[in-house]
Amino acid sequence: MKLSGKTVLVIGLKRTGAAVVRCVSERGGRVRVTDRQTHAQLATDLASLANIPFDLRLGTEDESLLEGIDLVVPSPGVPQTTPLLKAAGRRGIPVWSEVELAFRLLSCPIVAVTGTNGKSTTTSLLGEFFRESGSRVFVGGNLGIPLLEAVAGSYDVAVAEISSFQLEWIEQFHPRIGVWLNLTEDHLDRHGTLAAYGAAKRAMFLHQTPAEWAVINRDDSEVARLADGLPGRHFSFGWSPVSCGAWVNAQEKTLIVKHANAEMRFTLDRLRLHGHHNWENVMAAVSAATLWGIPREVVERVLSNFTGLPHRLEWVATKNDVAYFDDSKGTNVGAVVQSLAGFAGPVILLAGGVDKGGDYGPLRGPLRSKVKKLILFGAARETMKEALAGATDTRVVETLPEAVREAAASARQGDTVLLSPACASFDQFRNYAHRGEVFRACVEEI
C-alpha cells in the first residue's frame, strides 16, 4: 500500500499510535493525532516522536478532525462506538486497525494467535520454535510490540498475538497459520455479548486462502462451532486421539501430532509449564510449528527449556510449606477456572479488581471442589461476594496486601495460595504486571 501523499488520522497515541505515526511518516504520509490524554500523560510517547512532524490535537473529538483525512487508524483501546469513528463511517473514510495496516505493508508471512486465554504464552513459545530453528522472527502484536514495527525489519516470519480489539477494523488481514485457543466470556464491557466477542475473533480467519491453516481447539465447543465454514484448512488439537490432529497422552506425558501421512511424538517429561491449560497452549504451538515444518528435535529442545512468562501461573515462593503462585494475567473467569484445574487443592484464591461484565457463575464449581478459602479485594469485591455466595468460605478485604496477609494467616502445610483475579487491574494498579509485582513483594515479606 502507498502512504505517500496520504493523510492519516491516528486516534489514541501510546505505543500503537506512535508506531503508526512513525510508519506513515517514514513512507511519505502526513499524520494527525488526537488523544483524550494531556501532554504530561503522553510525555514518553511524544518524546519518542520528537523528530517526526505531525499535527497533534489533544482533548478533542470534533468531527472537523476528519477534514482532509484519507485513512483513520484507531488504537486498540478505542471502541467502535466512539463518535469520531462513526463519523468516519458516515463520510466513507476507511478505518483500519494497526494490524490491518501492518498486514498490507509486511513482506513476510504471519503466524497469528488469538483466543481468550493463553495467547501470550503460545505466541512466545512459537517465537522460540522459530528462533531456535534459525529463522529471523518478529514476535509481538498484543504481546507488547506493535506488529507494525516488523515492517521496518527484515524477517522470515512474524508471530503475533492478536486480540479481539485489534480485529474490529480489519478488511484483508489473515495469517498463513492462525491459532484459535479458546473462547470464554471476556471484554463483555466492550463487545456486549459472547456472540459479538466470538465474531470478532472469527474475523481473523475469514480471509484465509484454502491453502492456509486454521489451528483450532476441538474441545472448545464455541471455537469448534465458529470454526465451521472457515475457508482455510483445519488442524485441531484436544485431549482425545484423532485420525489427524494433536492430542496429549497425560499418563505417558507425550504429545502426539498426526498429519495425513506422518505421526510425531514429543516427550513432555521436562516441560516446565504448570497447569492443564498450558498443555493446551503447548498442543496449539506445536501443531502450528509442525505445519510450518520446524524439525522435531528443535521443538523438543525448546519445550525442555521454555519457562513461560511472568504473571501467568508463575511460582513465586514456598513459605512454611505453602506454595504461592502469581496468575495476575488471569483477568477473566475462564482463565481462573483453567488455573484452578492445575491444582489438586486445597487452594486459597485471591481475586478481585475491576469487573469486566462477565458471569462469575462458572467459578462456583471449582470453588466448591478446590478452594478452601476465597479472599476478595478491589473494586469488584462486593459484586463477586454476592455472585459467589455459599460456594466456599469467603473473606472480603480492601487491598491485595491485606489479602496476602489474610491468606498467609489462614494457610496450612500443603496449601497453595493463588492470585488469579478474574478482573482487570486498573482500580489499584497500573496494569496486571504491576499487580503481580505487588503480590510478589507481599509474599517475600511473609
DRENKOL-700974 format. One record per residue (C-alpha): residue number from 1; residue in three letters; x, y, z. Coordinates in steps of 0.05 Angstrom, whole numbers. Layout:
BEGIN
ATOM    k    r       X       Y       Z
ATOM  NUM  ALA       X       Y       Z
...
REM end
This chain:
BEGIN
ATOM    k    r       X       Y       Z
ATOM    1  MET       0       0       0
ATOM    2  LYS      25      70     -17
ATOM    3  LEU      22     120      40
ATOM    4  SER      59     175       5
ATOM    5  GLY      16     237      -1
ATOM    6  LYS     -39     208      44
ATOM    7  THR     -63     240     109
ATOM    8  VAL     -76     191     165
ATOM    9  LEU    -114     206     229
ATOM   10  VAL     -88     167     289
ATOM   11  ILE    -138     162     347
ATOM   12  GLY    -101     146     411
ATOM   13  LEU     -26     154     416
ATOM   14  LYS      11     110     465
ATOM   15  ARG      55      54     436
ATOM   16  THR      10      31     380
ATOM   17  GLY      -7     102     357
ATOM   18  ALA      66     122     360
ATOM   19  ALA      84      62     315
ATOM   20  VAL      32      85     264
ATOM   21  VAL      59     156     265
ATOM   22  ARG     130     132     251
ATOM   23  CYS     109      84     197
ATOM   24  VAL      65     133     159
ATOM   25  SER     117     189     164
ATOM   26  GLU     173     144     140
ATOM   27  ARG     132     128      78
ATOM   28  GLY     118     200      59
ATOM   29  GLY      49     207      91
ATOM   30  ARG      22     261     136
ATOM   31  VAL      -5     247     205
ATOM   32  ARG     -56     279     250
ATOM   33  VAL     -62     253     321
ATOM   34  THR    -117     261     372
ATOM   35  ASP    -119     234     443
ATOM   36  ARG    -161     248     505
ATOM   37  GLN     -99     250     549
ATOM   38  THR     -56     311     564
ATOM   39  HIS      15     328     542
ATOM   40  ALA      40     307     610
ATOM   41  GLN       6     239     607
ATOM   42  LEU      34     227     537
ATOM   43  ALA     104     254     552
ATOM   44  THR     141     188     540
ATOM   45  ASP     105     174     474
ATOM   46  LEU     114     245     449
ATOM   47  ALA     188     243     466
ATOM   48  SER     195     180     423
ATOM   49  LEU     168     221     364
ATOM   50  ALA     209     284     377
ATOM   51  ASN     240     286     307
ATOM   52  ILE     177     269     269
ATOM   53  PRO     129     324     245
ATOM   54  PHE      55     312     257
ATOM   55  ASP      -8     351     273
ATOM   56  LEU     -24     340     347
ATOM   57  ARG     -93     357     373
ATOM   58  LEU    -107     335     444
ATOM   59  GLY    -171     336     483
ATOM   60  THR    -218     340     424
ATOM   61  GLU    -260     291     384
ATOM   62  ASP    -293     343     339
ATOM   63  GLU    -313     317     271
ATOM   64  SER    -270     371     239
ATOM   65  LEU    -211     326     254
ATOM   66  LEU    -233     285     194
ATOM   67  GLU    -224     341     144
ATOM   68  GLY    -174     320      91
ATOM   69  ILE    -164     251     121
ATOM   70  ASP    -153     191      75
ATOM   71  LEU    -149     137     129
ATOM   72  VAL    -165     130     203
ATOM   73  VAL    -124      83     248
ATOM   74  PRO    -152      77     319
ATOM   75  SER    -111      47     376
ATOM   76  PRO    -139     -19     402
ATOM   77  GLY    -167      14     465
ATOM   78  VAL    -213      59     424
ATOM   79  PRO    -283      27     419
ATOM   80  GLN    -323      24     354
ATOM   81  THR    -377      67     386
ATOM   82  THR    -330     128     390
ATOM   83  PRO    -366     186     355
ATOM   84  LEU    -305     201     312
ATOM   85  LEU    -304     130     284
ATOM   86  LYS    -379     133     270
ATOM   87  ALA    -368     199     234
ATOM   88  ALA    -312     169     192
ATOM   89  GLY    -361     114     172
ATOM   90  ARG    -413     164     151
ATOM   91  ARG    -362     201     108
ATOM   92  GLY    -337     137      76
ATOM   93  ILE    -266     144     104
ATOM   94  PRO    -232      76     112
ATOM   95  VAL    -218      55     184
ATOM   96  TRP    -162       4     193
ATOM   97  SER    -133     -26     255
ATOM   98  GLU     -57     -24     263
ATOM   99  VAL     -53     -98     246
ATOM  100  GLU     -90     -86     181
ATOM  101  LEU     -41     -32     162
ATOM  102  ALA      17     -78     182
ATOM  103  PHE     -10    -135     140
ATOM  104  ARG     -13     -92      78
ATOM  105  LEU      59     -69      87
ATOM  106  LEU      93    -132     112
ATOM  107  SER     135    -173      63
ATOM  108  CYS     138    -235     108
ATOM  109  PRO      82    -284     126
ATOM  110  ILE      45    -280     192
ATOM  111  VAL      31    -334     244
ATOM  112  ALA     -23    -306     290
ATOM  113  VAL     -52    -330     356
ATOM  114  THR    -119    -310     385
ATOM  115  GLY    -165    -334     440
ATOM  116  THR    -189    -312     508
ATOM  117  ASN    -132    -343     549
ATOM  118  GLY     -62    -368     535
ATOM  119  LYS     -46    -322     476
ATOM  120  SER      18    -293     504
ATOM  121  THR      47    -359     526
ATOM  122  THR      31    -393     459
ATOM  123  THR      57    -334     419
ATOM  124  SER     122    -333     458
ATOM  125  LEU     131    -408     452
ATOM  126  LEU     120    -405     377
ATOM  127  GLY     171    -349     373
ATOM  128  GLU     222    -393     408
ATOM  129  PHE     209    -450     359
ATOM  130  PHE     223    -405     300
ATOM  131  ARG     283    -372     333
ATOM  132  GLU     314    -439     352
ATOM  133  SER     304    -464     281
ATOM  134  GLY     346    -407     254
ATOM  135  SER     290    -363     226
ATOM  136  ARG     292    -288     230
ATOM  137  VAL     228    -280     271
ATOM  138  PHE     190    -220     297
ATOM  139  VAL     148    -234     359
ATOM  140  GLY      97    -183     381
ATOM  141  GLY      27    -156     368
ATOM  142  ASN     -17    -152     430
ATOM  143  LEU      41    -184     468
ATOM  144  GLY      75    -116     473
ATOM  145  ILE     109     -94     409
ATOM  146  PRO      61     -69     354
ATOM  147  LEU      61    -114     293
ATOM  148  LEU      72     -52     251
ATOM  149  GLU     143     -47     279
ATOM  150  ALA     160    -110     240
ATOM  151  VAL     152     -72     175
ATOM  152  ALA     218     -36     185
ATOM  153  GLY     257    -100     196
ATOM  154  SER     279    -159     154
ATOM  155  TYR     242    -222     178
ATOM  156  ASP     226    -291     152
ATOM  157  VAL     162    -294     193
ATOM  158  ALA     122    -251     242
ATOM  159  VAL      89    -286     301
ATOM  160  ALA      35    -242     331
ATOM  161  GLU     -13    -245     389
ATOM  162  ILE     -79    -216     364
ATOM  163  SER    -135    -190     409
ATOM  164  SER    -208    -181     393
ATOM  165  PHE    -199    -106     397
ATOM  166  GLN    -146    -109     341
ATOM  167  LEU    -194    -148     297
ATOM  168  GLU    -251     -98     298
ATOM  169  TRP    -225     -59     239
ATOM  170  ILE    -195    -109     190
ATOM  171  GLU    -211    -118     117
ATOM  172  GLN    -158    -165      88
ATOM  173  PHE    -115    -186     148
ATOM  174  HIS    -103    -260     151
ATOM  175  PRO     -47    -304     176
ATOM  176  ARG     -11    -360     139
ATOM  177  ILE     -25    -401     202
ATOM  178  GLY     -78    -377     251
ATOM  179  VAL     -86    -408     321
ATOM  180  TRP    -152    -403     359
ATOM  181  LEU    -140    -427     431
ATOM  182  ASN    -207    -419     465
ATOM  183  LEU    -267    -374     476
ATOM  184  THR    -299    -356     542
ATOM  185  GLU    -333    -293     568
ATOM  186  ASP    -286    -233     569
ATOM  187  HIS    -288    -160     549
ATOM  188  LEU    -363    -160     550
ATOM  189  ASP    -359     -88     574
ATOM  190  ARG    -333     -75     503
ATOM  191  HIS    -366    -127     459
ATOM  192  GLY    -432    -134     496
ATOM  193  THR    -444    -208     484
ATOM  194  LEU    -404    -273     477
ATOM  195  ALA    -431    -278     406
ATOM  196  ALA    -403    -210     387
ATOM  197  TYR    -337    -226     421
ATOM  198  GLY    -333    -292     384
ATOM  199  ALA    -349    -259     318
ATOM  200  ALA    -291    -210     329
ATOM  201  LYS    -243    -269     340
ATOM  202  ARG    -271    -307     280
ATOM  203  ALA    -255    -248     235
ATOM  204  MET    -181    -267     238
ATOM  205  PHE    -194    -329     196
ATOM  206  LEU    -247    -303     147
ATOM  207  HIS    -197    -281      94
ATOM  208  GLN    -151    -341      95
ATOM  209  THR    -140    -377      30
ATOM  210  PRO    -156    -451      22
ATOM  211  ALA     -80    -465      26
ATOM  212  GLU     -73    -432      95
ATOM  213  TRP     -84    -464     163
ATOM  214  ALA    -133    -453     220
ATOM  215  VAL    -109    -489     282
ATOM  216  ILE    -168    -497     329
ATOM  217  ASN    -185    -525     397
ATOM  218  ARG    -234    -580     380
ATOM  219  ASP    -253    -589     454
ATOM  220  ASP    -278    -518     460
ATOM  221  SER    -350    -521     436
ATOM  222  GLU    -354    -447     418
ATOM  223  VAL    -289    -448     379
ATOM  224  ALA    -308    -512     343
ATOM  225  ARG    -376    -484     325
ATOM  226  LEU    -350    -417     300
ATOM  227  ALA    -293    -451     261
ATOM  228  ASP    -344    -488     218
ATOM  229  GLY    -345    -459     148
ATOM  230  LEU    -279    -421     153
ATOM  231  PRO    -242    -421      86
ATOM  232  GLY    -174    -446     110
ATOM  233  ARG    -151    -517     122
ATOM  234  HIS    -167    -541     192
ATOM  235  PHE    -119    -575     241
ATOM  236  SER    -144    -587     311
ATOM  237  PHE    -117    -602     380
ATOM  238  GLY    -151    -633     441
ATOM  239  TRP    -147    -687     493
ATOM  240  SER    -171    -748     454
ATOM  241  PRO    -137    -784     397
ATOM  242  VAL    -160    -767     326
ATOM  243  SER    -141    -791     257
ATOM  244  CYS    -110    -723     241
ATOM  245  GLY     -93    -672     295
ATOM  246  ALA     -56    -665     361
ATOM  247  TRP     -70    -694     430
ATOM  248  VAL     -35    -709     495
ATOM  249  ASN     -27    -776     530
ATOM  250  ALA     -25    -748     600
ATOM  251  GLN      -4    -813     633
ATOM  252  GLU      56    -821     587
ATOM  253  LYS      68    -746     585
ATOM  254  THR      72    -749     509
ATOM  255  LEU      45    -703     456
ATOM  256  ILE      24    -736     391
ATOM  257  VAL      17    -696     327
ATOM  258  LYS     -13    -735     270
ATOM  259  HIS     -15    -708     199
ATOM  260  ALA     -43    -744     139
ATOM  261  ASN      20    -784     125
ATOM  262  ALA      62    -777     187
ATOM  263  GLU      59    -782     263
ATOM  264  MET     107    -746     311
ATOM  265  ARG     114    -757     385
ATOM  266  PHE     142    -706     433
ATOM  267  THR     161    -721     505
ATOM  268  LEU     135    -673     557
ATOM  269  ASP     175    -702     616
ATOM  270  ARG     217    -639     622
ATOM  271  LEU     162    -589     608
ATOM  272  ARG     167    -531     659
ATOM  273  LEU      98    -501     647
ATOM  274  HIS      47    -513     702
ATOM  275  GLY     -27    -528     691
ATOM  276  HIS     -76    -564     646
ATOM  277  HIS     -86    -501     603
ATOM  278  ASN     -12    -495     589
ATOM  279  TRP     -12    -565     560
ATOM  280  GLU     -66    -540     512
ATOM  281  ASN     -22    -480     495
ATOM  282  VAL      35    -529     480
ATOM  283  MET     -10    -571     436
ATOM  284  ALA     -31    -510     397
ATOM  285  ALA      40    -483     388
ATOM  286  VAL      70    -550     369
ATOM  287  SER      13    -561     319
ATOM  288  ALA      29    -495     285
ATOM  289  ALA     104    -509     287
ATOM  290  THR      97    -576     253
ATOM  291  LEU      51    -547     200
ATOM  292  TRP     107    -497     185
ATOM  293  GLY     158    -554     181
ATOM  294  ILE     200    -538     243
ATOM  295  PRO     242    -601     259
ATOM  296  ARG     221    -647     315
ATOM  297  GLU     288    -640     351
ATOM  298  VAL     281    -564     353
ATOM  299  VAL     211    -569     382
ATOM  300  GLU     233    -617     437
ATOM  301  ARG     294    -575     454
ATOM  302  VAL     251    -512     463
ATOM  303  LEU     198    -549     503
ATOM  304  SER     250    -572     553
ATOM  305  ASN     278    -502     563
ATOM  306  PHE     217    -456     559
ATOM  307  THR     197    -429     627
ATOM  308  GLY     136    -389     609
ATOM  309  LEU     120    -316     620
ATOM  310  PRO     116    -274     684
ATOM  311  HIS      48    -269     720
ATOM  312  ARG      19    -329     683
ATOM  313  LEU      13    -384     736
ATOM  314  GLU      84    -368     758
ATOM  315  TRP     111    -400     821
ATOM  316  VAL     134    -345     868
ATOM  317  ALA     158    -379     931
ATOM  318  THR     144    -433     982
ATOM  319  LYS     138    -406    1053
ATOM  320  ASN     124    -451    1112
ATOM  321  ASP     107    -508    1064
ATOM  322  VAL      55    -464    1029
ATOM  323  ALA      65    -451     954
ATOM  324  TYR      49    -382     926
ATOM  325  PHE      31    -374     852
ATOM  326  ASP      23    -309     813
ATOM  327  ASP     -30    -313     759
ATOM  328  SER     -44    -238     755
ATOM  329  LYS     -55    -246     680
ATOM  330  GLY    -117    -287     698
ATOM  331  THR    -163    -228     684
ATOM  332  ASN    -227    -266     667
ATOM  333  VAL    -267    -323     696
ATOM  334  GLY    -246    -373     643
ATOM  335  ALA    -173    -362     659
ATOM  336  VAL    -185    -373     734
ATOM  337  VAL    -223    -437     721
ATOM  338  GLN    -166    -463     678
ATOM  339  SER    -114    -444     730
ATOM  340  LEU    -151    -478     787
ATOM  341  ALA    -155    -541     744
ATOM  342  GLY     -80    -547     750
ATOM  343  PHE     -81    -556     826
ATOM  344  ALA    -103    -616     866
ATOM  345  GLY    -120    -570     924
ATOM  346  PRO    -131    -543     975
ATOM  347  VAL    -124    -472     947
ATOM  348  ILE    -133    -404     978
ATOM  349  LEU    -155    -360     920
ATOM  350  LEU    -142    -285     917
ATOM  351  ALA    -188    -250     868
ATOM  352  GLY    -218    -182     851
ATOM  353  GLY    -205    -117     815
ATOM  354  VAL    -246     -83     761
ATOM  355  ASP    -308    -121     738
ATOM  356  LYS    -307    -135     662
ATOM  357  GLY    -380    -151     654
ATOM  358  GLY    -376    -227     653
ATOM  359  ASP    -413    -281     692
ATOM  360  TYR    -378    -307     755
ATOM  361  GLY    -422    -368     756
ATOM  362  PRO    -372    -416     724
ATOM  363  LEU    -327    -406     784
ATOM  364  ARG    -376    -437     833
ATOM  365  GLY    -358    -509     816
ATOM  366  PRO    -283    -501     822
ATOM  367  LEU    -291    -461     885
ATOM  368  ARG    -330    -517     918
ATOM  369  SER    -282    -572     896
ATOM  370  LYS    -214    -537     900
ATOM  371  VAL    -216    -474     942
ATOM  372  LYS    -216    -476    1018
ATOM  373  LYS    -219    -400    1023
ATOM  374  LEU    -234    -343     975
ATOM  375  ILE    -206    -275     992
ATOM  376  LEU    -235    -218     952
ATOM  377  PHE    -204    -149     944
ATOM  378  GLY    -211     -88     899
ATOM  379  ALA    -270     -52     866
ATOM  380  ALA    -310    -114     848
ATOM  381  ARG    -303    -149     915
ATOM  382  GLU    -375    -139     938
ATOM  383  THR    -403    -157     869
ATOM  384  MET    -362    -221     869
ATOM  385  LYS    -382    -238     940
ATOM  386  GLU    -455    -234     922
ATOM  387  ALA    -447    -274     858
ATOM  388  LEU    -407    -329     892
ATOM  389  ALA    -444    -332     959
ATOM  390  GLY    -443    -401     990
ATOM  391  ALA    -391    -431     943
ATOM  392  THR    -336    -431     995
ATOM  393  ASP    -311    -395    1057
ATOM  394  THR    -303    -323    1035
ATOM  395  ARG    -269    -262    1064
ATOM  396  VAL    -272    -191    1037
ATOM  397  VAL    -214    -142    1045
ATOM  398  GLU    -198     -76    1011
ATOM  399  THR    -127     -86     982
ATOM  400  LEU     -82    -140     955
ATOM  401  PRO     -31    -134    1012
ATOM  402  GLU     -88    -146    1061
ATOM  403  ALA    -109    -207    1021
ATOM  404  VAL     -39    -236    1022
ATOM  405  ARG     -33    -226    1098
ATOM  406  GLU    -101    -259    1107
ATOM  407  ALA     -81    -318    1063
ATOM  408  ALA     -15    -328    1099
ATOM  409  ALA     -51    -329    1166
ATOM  410  SER    -102    -380    1140
ATOM  411  ALA     -55    -426    1102
ATOM  412  ARG     -33    -493    1128
ATOM  413  GLN      22    -542    1105
ATOM  414  GLY       8    -566    1034
ATOM  415  ASP     -38    -509    1015
ATOM  416  THR     -30    -465     953
ATOM  417  VAL     -42    -391     953
ATOM  418  LEU     -62    -369     883
ATOM  419  LEU     -70    -298     858
ATOM  420  SER    -117    -305     798
ATOM  421  PRO    -162    -244     800
ATOM  422  ALA    -216    -256     746
ATOM  423  CYS    -216    -180     739
ATOM  424  ALA    -178    -123     707
ATOM  425  SER    -126     -88     750
ATOM  426  PHE    -137     -14     739
ATOM  427  ASP    -172       2     804
ATOM  428  GLN    -108      -4     847
ATOM  429  PHE     -52     -19     797
ATOM  430  ARG     -21       7     733
ATOM  431  ASN     -33     -60     698
ATOM  432  TYR     -34    -135     712
ATOM  433  ALA      42    -137     715
ATOM  434  HIS      44     -84     770
ATOM  435  ARG      -8    -124     808
ATOM  436  GLY      35    -186     803
ATOM  437  GLU      97    -148     826
ATOM  438  VAL      59    -123     888
ATOM  439  PHE      37    -195     902
ATOM  440  ARG     109    -220     897
ATOM  441  ALA     133    -165     944
ATOM  442  CYS      80    -182     994
ATOM  443  VAL      98    -256     992
ATOM  444  GLU     171    -240    1002
ATOM  445  GLU     153    -203    1066
ATOM  446  ILE     119    -264    1097
REM end
